[in-house]
């Protein structure tokens, strides 16, 4: 739906935005599991986020490194402007 709203001019931004949102959802789920007395947490997310959130939860170290690398790339692009 957001792809239809933003249109093709914002297409390059959609991947990083989706990844960022998946990472934030997974981090929140992980935090909720750590703070509770149980390791079971029920999460309701949109269909498009499920694969990314599951990946983030199963590979937290890789995701953090990818996120860090992406942030570094964004900073370098800002510095060049």
C-alpha positions in Angstrom: 0.0 0.0 0.0 2.7 2.4 0.9 4.4 1.7 -2.5 1.2 2.9 -4.2 1.1 6.1 -2.1 4.7 7.1 -2.4 5.0 6.0 -6.0 8.1 5.0 -8.0 10.0 8.2 -7.2 10.5 6.9 -3.6 11.2 3.3 -4.6 14.9 3.4 -3.5 13.8 4.4 0.0 11.3 1.7 0.6 13.9 -1.1 1.1 15.8 0.7 3.8 12.6 1.9 5.5 11.2 -1.6 5.6 14.5 -3.0 6.9 14.6 -0.3 9.6 11.0 -1.0 10.7 11.6 -4.8 10.8 14.7 -4.3 12.9 12.8 -2.0 15.3 9.9 -4.4 15.6 12.3 -7.3 16.3 14.2 -5.3 18.9 11.0 -4.4 20.7 9.9 -8.1 20.7 13.2 -9.2 22.1 13.1 -6.5 24.8 9.5 -7.5 25.7 10.6 -11.2 26.1 13.5 -10.2 28.3 11.5 -8.0 30.6 8.7 -10.5 31.2 8.5 -13.6 33.4 7.9 -15.7 30.3 9.7 -16.2 27.0 6.4 -16.2 25.1 5.4 -13.0 23.4 2.5 -12.5 21.0 3.2 -10.1 18.1 0.8 -8.9 15.4 2.5 -7.5 12.4 1.6 -6.9 8.8 2.2 -9.7 6.2 5.0 -7.8 4.6 7.0 -7.5 7.8 6.8 -11.2 8.9 9.9 -12.5 6.9 12.1 -9.6 7.9 11.1 -9.6 11.6 11.6 -13.4 11.8 15.0 -13.0 10.1 16.0 -10.2 12.6 15.0 -12.3 15.6 16.9 -15.4 14.3 20.0 -13.6 13.2 20.4 -10.6 15.6 24.2 -10.2 15.1 24.0 -10.1 11.3 21.1 -7.6 11.4 22.9 -5.3 13.8 26.0 -5.3 11.6 24.0 -4.7 8.5 22.1 -1.9 10.3 25.4 -0.3 11.4 26.9 -0.6 7.9 23.7 1.0 6.4 23.9 3.9 9.0 27.6 4.4 8.1 26.8 4.5 4.4 24.0 7.1 5.0 26.4 9.3 7.0 29.0 9.1 4.3 26.4 10.2 1.7 25.4 13.1 3.9 29.0 14.1 4.3 29.6 14.1 0.5 26.8 16.5 -0.1 
